[in-house]
């Protein structure tokens, strides 16, 4: 593999370029008009303007991206995460064009991208799933009947999409009736498919995922778990590994279930199996992400492996190392820094007039001082990854980092993290998916008093 095109932008493009440079692989970066001045564009071997600012006119232009790759004699295309990374049609088009798609086969992406289909597959494989509807819920009448059987609260989810925009919690019949049409409409608009389904909401649950990898020789391994329970609007903002307050036997069962899930679909390349874990440490399959995750550096820090390098080598036909050679040492925590109002989480685009980071951290950033965060894309500025010999050391380093970190020019969630990482709610490690909004509400009440 001599040259790859990166069908993405920002920090993940920089991350891929860094590994490619180390391996002697040339890179082609694509960029919109708004992104022309970002660091990844100049760091790549070559760069090409792919279109205007809106993603549908630039980063989602499958045929144009493939055409540009052909012009530059590219061997493979790396999709990063988001954008086209889980688009089965794109993976298929890349293969048909005679290039390697650095990710799983299009059939796997298609199968696991449909949440209803992936639930069925996991049930057949013997992996526990959250109680829910086994088929798409087409009408509000069907939804109300199903919810009555499951018991409230329930999660109403888009079958073809995830994250905050693809799901909503419904506490009762009235909420479900009010939300049903809106979720179907958003699912159609954002994911091209209005099929929705219901799952039982599991209270006080943790969101824990397992990093898996498969090669083209039938080998599948795991690289342990990450706790992703600190979320805002159902989207992760802090991830850590190992997961605190998870007994070793539960950790082993989780990892075994993830490998079983991957084997059920003959998985290849990087993937993540996501679970909901209840207070009894019983776990349920949520979904499989058929790509590299935003939070993959957490796993890299505790295992010492370069997951982008693994992706490239697997795509080139190489064999994965055996499971027993993969160990986890120390503790790592990732914090996602966003250009957003820390009180409302509304995006705060603008020029990054000044950036000052704290110490003892790995910083993965799509921007540098002087760059502009535009309103066209996800407002994540950087990922801060901090490692310690244990969780206490990682927390101490985190607190010190945020005491010295400053960004001027846009609002960010740095002030939020500065207070949150010192709170007992987070320090205790005994937190569930509602911890951040609950802590924010509690803090607000305390200030009123």
C-alpha positions as CSV (number, residue, x, y, z in Angstrom):
1,X,0.0,0.0,0.0
2,X,1.8,3.1,-1.3
3,X,-0.8,5.9,-1.3
4,X,-4.2,6.3,0.4
5,X,-6.9,9.0,0.1
6,X,-8.5,10.1,3.4
7,X,-12.2,10.7,2.8
8,X,-12.5,12.8,5.9
9,X,-11.3,16.0,7.6
10,X,-9.9,17.6,10.7
11,X,-8.3,15.7,13.6
12,X,-9.0,12.2,12.3
13,X,-7.4,13.1,9.0
14,X,-4.3,14.4,10.8
15,X,-4.3,11.2,12.9
16,X,-4.3,9.0,9.9
17,X,-1.6,11.1,8.1
18,X,0.7,10.8,11.1
19,X,0.7,7.0,11.0
20,X,1.0,6.9,7.2
21,X,4.0,9.2,7.4
22,X,5.6,6.8,9.9
23,X,5.0,3.9,7.6
24,X,6.1,5.6,4.5
25,X,2.7,5.8,2.9
26,X,1.7,8.8,0.9
27,X,-1.6,10.5,1.6
28,X,-4.2,12.5,-0.3
29,X,-6.4,14.9,1.7
30,X,-9.7,16.2,0.5
31,X,-11.1,19.5,1.7
32,X,-14.0,21.8,1.3
33,X,-13.6,25.5,0.6
34,X,-14.0,26.3,4.3
35,X,-11.3,23.8,5.4
36,X,-8.5,24.8,3.0
37,X,-6.5,26.4,5.8
38,X,-6.7,23.6,8.3
39,X,-3.5,21.8,9.3
40,X,-4.4,18.4,7.8
41,X,-4.5,19.9,4.3
42,X,-0.9,21.0,4.4
43,X,0.3,17.9,6.3
44,X,-0.9,15.5,3.6
45,X,1.3,14.6,0.6
46,X,-1.3,16.0,-1.7
47,X,-4.5,17.9,-1.2
48,X,-7.6,18.4,-3.4
49,X,-10.5,20.8,-3.2
50,X,-13.6,18.5,-3.2
51,X,-16.4,21.1,-3.2
52,X,-18.3,23.8,-1.4
53,X,-18.8,23.9,2.3
54,X,-22.0,21.9,2.9
55,X,-21.1,18.2,3.4
56,X,-23.6,17.0,0.8
57,X,-21.6,19.1,-1.8
58,X,-18.2,18.0,-0.6
59,X,-17.3,15.3,1.9
60,X,-20.4,13.2,0.9
61,X,-19.7,13.3,-2.9
62,X,-18.9,9.6,-3.3
63,X,-18.3,9.5,-7.0
64,X,-16.2,12.7,-7.0
65,X,-14.0,11.4,-4.2
66,X,-13.4,8.1,-6.0
67,X,-12.7,9.9,-9.3
68,X,-10.0,12.0,-7.5
69,X,-8.5,8.9,-6.0
70,X,-8.3,7.3,-9.4
71,X,-6.6,10.4,-10.9
72,X,-3.9,10.1,-8.2
73,X,-3.3,6.4,-8.5
74,X,-4.5,5.7,-4.9
75,X,-4.3,2.2,-3.6
76,X,-6.9,2.6,-0.8
77,X,-9.4,4.9,0.8
78,X,-9.6,5.5,4.6
79,X,-13.0,6.9,5.6
80,X,-12.1,7.9,9.2
81,X,-15.3,8.1,11.3
82,X,-18.6,9.8,10.6
83,X,-19.3,11.1,7.1
84,X,-19.0,8.1,4.7
85,X,-17.3,5.7,7.1
86,X,-20.4,3.5,7.6
87,X,-21.9,4.0,4.2
88,X,-22.1,0.5,2.6
89,X,-22.7,2.0,-0.9
90,X,-19.4,4.0,-0.6
91,X,-17.5,0.9,0.5
92,X,-19.0,-1.0,-2.4
93,X,-18.1,1.7,-4.9
94,X,-14.5,1.9,-3.7
95,X,-14.1,-1.9,-4.2
96,X,-15.7,-1.8,-7.6
97,X,-13.2,1.0,-8.6
98,X,-10.4,-1.4,-7.8
99,X,-9.3,0.2,-4.6
100,X,-9.2,-1.1,-1.0
101,X,-11.8,0.3,1.4
102,X,-10.0,0.5,4.8
103,X,-12.8,-1.0,6.9
104,X,-15.2,-4.0,6.9
105,X,-16.8,-5.4,3.8
106,X,-19.9,-3.4,2.5
107,X,-22.2,-6.4,3.4
108,X,-21.1,-6.2,7.0
109,X,-21.6,-2.4,7.1
110,X,-25.1,-2.9,5.7
111,X,-26.0,-5.7,8.0
112,X,-24.8,-4.0,11.2
113,X,-25.9,-0.5,10.2
114,X,-29.5,-1.5,10.4
115,X,-30.1,-1.7,14.1
116,X,-33.1,-3.9,13.8
117,X,-31.2,-6.4,11.6
118,X,-28.2,-6.2,13.9
119,X,-30.4,-7.0,16.9
120,X,-31.7,-10.1,15.1
121,X,-28.2,-11.2,14.3
122,X,-27.1,-10.9,17.9
123,X,-30.1,-12.8,19.2
124,X,-29.2,-15.6,16.8
125,X,-25.5,-15.5,18.0
126,X,-26.6,-15.7,21.6
127,X,-25.5,-12.2,22.6
128,X,-28.0,-10.6,25.0
129,X,-29.9,-7.6,23.6
130,X,-32.0,-4.9,25.3
131,X,-35.7,-5.9,25.3
132,X,-37.5,-4.2,22.4
133,X,-39.4,-4.5,19.2
134,X,-38.0,-7.0,16.7
135,X,-39.4,-5.3,13.7
136,X,-39.8,-1.7,12.6
137,X,-42.6,0.2,14.3
138,X,-44.6,1.8,11.5
139,X,-47.4,3.6,13.2
140,X,-48.0,5.3,16.5
141,X,-50.6,2.7,17.3
142,X,-48.0,0.0,17.0
143,X,-45.6,2.0,19.0
144,X,-48.0,2.6,21.9
145,X,-49.0,-1.1,22.0
146,X,-45.3,-2.2,22.0
147,X,-44.4,0.3,24.7
148,X,-47.2,-0.9,26.9
149,X,-45.7,-4.4,26.8
150,X,-42.2,-3.2,27.4
151,X,-43.1,-0.8,30.2
152,X,-42.1,2.9,30.3
153,X,-39.7,4.6,30.0
154,X,-38.7,3.5,26.5
155,X,-36.1,4.7,23.9
156,X,-37.5,5.5,20.5
157,X,-34.7,5.0,18.0
158,X,-34.0,5.3,14.3
159,X,-33.0,2.0,12.8
160,X,-30.4,3.4,10.4
161,X,-28.9,6.1,12.6
162,X,-27.4,6.7,16.0
163,X,-26.2,9.4,18.4
164,X,-28.3,12.1,19.9
165,X,-30.3,13.0,16.9
166,X,-31.4,9.4,16.2
167,X,-33.0,8.6,19.6
168,X,-35.3,10.0,22.2
169,X,-36.4,8.8,25.7
170,X,-40.1,8.6,26.2
171,X,-41.4,8.6,29.8
172,X,-45.1,7.8,29.0
173,X,-47.7,7.5,26.3
174,X,-48.1,11.2,25.9
175,X,-44.3,11.7,25.3
176,X,-44.2,8.8,22.8
177,X,-47.2,10.2,21.0
178,X,-45.6,13.6,20.8
179,X,-42.1,12.4,19.7
180,X,-43.0,9.6,17.3
181,X,-43.6,11.6,14.1
182,X,-40.6,13.9,14.8
183,X,-38.2,11.0,15.2
184,X,-39.4,9.3,12.0
185,X,-39.1,12.6,10.2
186,X,-35.5,13.3,11.5
187,X,-34.5,9.7,10.7
188,X,-35.6,10.2,7.1
189,X,-33.9,13.5,6.8
190,X,-30.6,12.5,8.4
191,X,-30.3,8.8,7.6
192,X,-32.5,8.4,4.5
193,X,-34.7,5.9,6.2
194,X,-37.7,6.6,8.5
195,X,-37.9,3.1,10.1
196,X,-37.9,3.4,13.9
197,X,-38.1,0.8,16.8
198,X,-38.4,0.7,20.6
199,X,-36.1,-0.5,23.3
200,X,-36.8,-0.7,27.0
201,X,-34.9,2.1,28.8
202,X,-32.6,0.6,31.4
203,X,-32.3,3.0,34.4
204,X,-28.9,3.9,36.0
205,X,-27.1,2.1,33.2
206,X,-23.5,2.4,32.0
207,X,-22.5,2.6,28.4
208,X,-19.5,0.3,27.9
209,X,-18.0,-0.7,24.6
210,X,-15.4,-3.2,23.5
211,X,-12.9,-2.5,20.8
212,X,-12.6,-5.5,18.4
213,X,-10.5,-6.2,15.3
214,X,-10.8,-8.9,12.6
215,X,-8.4,-9.8,9.8
216,X,-9.0,-11.6,6.5
217,X,-7.7,-14.9,7.9
218,X,-10.6,-15.5,10.3
219,X,-8.8,-14.1,13.4
220,X,-10.8,-11.8,15.7
221,X,-9.4,-10.2,18.9
222,X,-10.6,-7.6,21.4
223,X,-8.6,-4.7,22.9
224,X,-10.6,-4.5,26.1
225,X,-13.4,-2.0,27.0
226,X,-14.0,1.7,27.3
227,X,-16.6,3.3,29.5
228,X,-18.5,6.0,27.5
229,X,-21.2,6.9,30.0
230,X,-20.4,10.6,30.4
231,X,-22.7,12.0,27.7
232,X,-24.6,15.1,26.7
233,X,-27.7,14.7,24.5
234,X,-27.0,11.0,24.2
235,X,-23.5,11.7,22.8
236,X,-20.2,10.8,24.4
237,X,-17.9,13.6,25.8
238,X,-15.6,11.6,28.1
239,X,-14.4,8.1,27.7
240,X,-12.0,6.0,29.8
241,X,-10.4,2.6,30.0
242,X,-10.5,0.4,32.0
243,X,-14.1,1.0,33.0
244,X,-14.2,1.9,36.7
245,X,-16.2,-0.3,39.1
246,X,-16.5,-3.1,36.6
247,X,-15.5,-6.5,38.2
248,X,-13.0,-8.5,36.3
249,X,-15.4,-11.4,35.6
250,X,-17.9,-8.9,34.0
251,X,-15.1,-7.4,31.9
252,X,-14.1,-10.8,30.6
253,X,-17.8,-11.7,29.8
254,X,-18.2,-8.4,28.0
255,X,-15.1,-8.9,25.9
256,X,-16.1,-12.5,25.1
257,X,-19.5,-11.4,24.0
258,X,-18.0,-8.7,21.8
259,X,-15.8,-11.3,20.1
260,X,-18.8,-13.6,19.7
261,X,-20.7,-10.8,18.0
262,X,-17.9,-10.0,15.6
263,X,-17.5,-13.7,14.7
264,X,-21.2,-13.9,14.0
265,X,-20.7,-11.6,11.0
266,X,-17.2,-12.6,10.1
267,X,-16.0,-9.1,10.9
268,X,-12.8,-7.6,9.4
269,X,-10.9,-4.4,10.4
270,X,-11.7,-2.1,13.3
271,X,-15.1,-2.2,15.0
272,X,-16.7,-1.5,18.3
273,X,-19.4,-3.5,20.0
274,X,-21.5,-1.3,22.3
275,X,-23.3,-2.5,25.4
276,X,-25.6,-1.2,28.1
277,X,-24.6,-2.5,31.5
278,X,-27.0,-2.4,34.4
279,X,-26.3,-2.1,38.2
280,X,-26.0,-5.9,38.5
281,X,-23.3,-5.9,35.8
282,X,-25.7,-7.7,33.4
283,X,-25.1,-6.4,29.9
284,X,-27.1,-6.0,26.7
285,X,-26.0,-5.4,23.1
286,X,-26.8,-1.9,21.7
287,X,-25.1,-1.7,18.4
288,X,-21.9,-2.4,16.4
289,X,-20.0,0.5,15.0
290,X,-18.3,-0.6,11.8
291,X,-15.4,1.9,11.8
292,X,-12.7,3.4,14.0
293,X,-14.2,5.3,16.9
294,X,-13.6,8.9,18.0
295,X,-12.3,7.5,21.3
296,X,-9.8,5.0,19.9
297,X,-6.8,6.8,21.4
298,X,-8.0,5.7,24.9
299,X,-7.4,2.1,23.8
300,X,-4.1,3.0,22.1
301,X,-2.8,4.5,25.4
302,X,-3.6,1.5,27.6
303,X,-2.6,-1.2,25.1
304,X,0.4,0.5,23.3
305,X,-0.9,-0.5,19.9
306,X,-1.5,1.9,16.9
307,X,-5.0,1.1,15.7
308,X,-4.7,3.1,12.5
309,X,-1.6,1.0,11.7
310,X,-3.6,-2.1,12.4
311,X,-6.3,-0.9,10.0
312,X,-3.8,-0.4,7.3
313,X,-2.1,-3.7,7.8
314,X,-5.3,-5.7,8.0
315,X,-6.5,-4.0,4.8
316,X,-3.2,-5.0,3.2
317,X,-3.9,-8.7,4.1
318,X,-1.7,-9.0,7.2
319,X,-2.5,-11.1,10.2
320,X,-3.5,-9.7,13.6
321,X,-1.3,-10.5,16.7
322,X,-2.7,-13.3,18.9
323,X,-5.1,-12.3,21.8
324,X,-2.6,-13.2,24.5
325,X,-0.1,-10.6,23.3
326,X,-2.7,-7.8,23.8
327,X,-2.5,-6.4,27.4
328,X,-3.9,-3.4,29.1
329,X,-1.7,-1.3,31.4
330,X,-2.5,1.9,33.3
331,X,-5.6,4.1,32.9
332,X,-6.5,6.6,30.1
333,X,-9.3,9.2,29.9
334,X,-10.3,11.2,26.8
335,X,-12.1,14.5,26.9
336,X,-13.7,15.9,23.8
337,X,-13.3,19.7,23.6
338,X,-16.1,21.4,21.7
339,X,-16.7,24.9,20.4
340,X,-20.0,25.1,22.3
341,X,-21.8,26.9,25.1
342,X,-21.1,24.7,28.1
343,X,-24.5,25.6,29.6
344,X,-26.7,24.9,26.6
345,X,-24.4,22.8,24.3
346,X,-25.3,25.0,21.4
347,X,-22.4,25.3,18.9
348,X,-20.2,28.4,19.2
349,X,-18.4,28.9,15.8
350,X,-15.6,31.5,15.5
351,X,-11.9,32.1,15.2
352,X,-9.6,30.4,17.7
353,X,-7.7,33.5,18.7
354,X,-5.7,31.8,21.5
355,X,-5.1,28.2,22.5
356,X,-3.2,27.2,25.6
357,X,-3.1,23.6,26.7
358,X,-2.2,22.1,30.0
359,X,0.6,19.5,30.5
360,X,0.9,15.7,30.4
361,X,-1.6,15.1,27.7
362,X,-1.9,13.6,24.2
363,X,-3.7,16.2,22.1
364,X,-5.5,15.2,18.9
365,X,-6.7,18.4,17.3
366,X,-8.2,19.4,14.0
367,X,-7.3,23.0,14.5
368,X,-4.5,25.3,15.5
369,X,-4.5,28.8,16.9
370,X,-5.8,31.2,14.2
371,X,-8.0,28.7,12.5
372,X,-11.8,29.2,12.4
373,X,-14.4,26.7,13.6
374,X,-17.1,27.0,11.0
375,X,-20.8,26.2,11.5
376,X,-20.7,23.6,8.6
377,X,-19.4,20.7,10.6
378,X,-19.2,19.0,14.0
379,X,-17.8,21.6,16.4
380,X,-15.3,19.3,18.1
381,X,-12.0,21.2,18.4
382,X,-9.7,18.6,20.0
383,X,-9.5,15.4,22.0
384,X,-7.4,15.5,25.1
385,X,-6.1,12.0,26.2
386,X,-4.5,11.7,29.6
387,X,-2.8,8.6,30.9
388,X,-1.8,7.6,34.4
389,X,-0.4,4.5,36.1
390,X,-3.9,4.2,37.6
391,X,-7.2,6.1,37.6
392,X,-6.1,8.3,40.5
393,X,-3.1,9.5,38.7
394,X,-5.1,10.1,35.5
395,X,-7.6,12.1,37.4
396,X,-4.9,14.2,39.1
397,X,-3.3,14.9,35.7
398,X,-6.7,15.8,34.3
399,X,-7.5,18.3,37.0
400,X,-4.1,19.9,36.5
401,X,-4.5,20.0,32.7
402,X,-7.9,21.8,32.9
403,X,-6.5,24.3,35.4
404,X,-4.1,25.5,32.7
405,X,-6.2,25.0,29.5
406,X,-7.7,28.1,27.8
407,X,-9.3,28.8,24.4
408,X,-10.1,32.4,23.5
409,X,-12.4,33.4,20.6
410,X,-15.2,30.8,21.0
411,X,-17.1,29.3,23.9
412,X,-16.0,25.8,24.9
413,X,-16.8,23.1,27.4
414,X,-13.4,23.5,29.1
415,X,-14.9,25.3,32.1
416,X,-17.4,22.5,32.4
417,X,-14.7,19.8,32.4
418,X,-12.6,21.8,34.9
419,X,-15.4,21.6,37.5
420,X,-16.7,18.2,36.5
421,X,-13.3,16.3,36.8
422,X,-13.0,17.5,40.4
423,X,-16.6,16.5,41.3
424,X,-17.2,13.4,43.4
425,X,-19.8,12.4,40.8
426,X,-17.0,11.7,38.4
427,X,-14.1,11.0,40.7
428,X,-16.0,8.2,42.4
429,X,-16.2,6.3,39.1
430,X,-19.7,5.1,40.1
431,X,-21.5,7.0,37.4
432,X,-24.2,6.1,34.8
433,X,-25.2,7.7,31.5
434,X,-27.2,10.5,33.2
435,X,-24.3,11.7,35.4
436,X,-23.4,14.9,33.5
437,X,-26.9,16.4,33.2
438,X,-27.7,15.4,36.8
439,X,-24.5,17.0,38.0
440,X,-25.2,20.2,36.0
441,X,-28.7,20.4,37.5
442,X,-27.4,19.8,41.0
443,X,-24.7,22.4,40.5
444,X,-27.3,24.9,39.3
445,X,-29.5,24.3,42.3
446,X,-26.5,24.8,44.7
447,X,-25.8,28.2,43.1
448,X,-29.4,29.2,43.5
449,X,-29.2,28.4,47.2
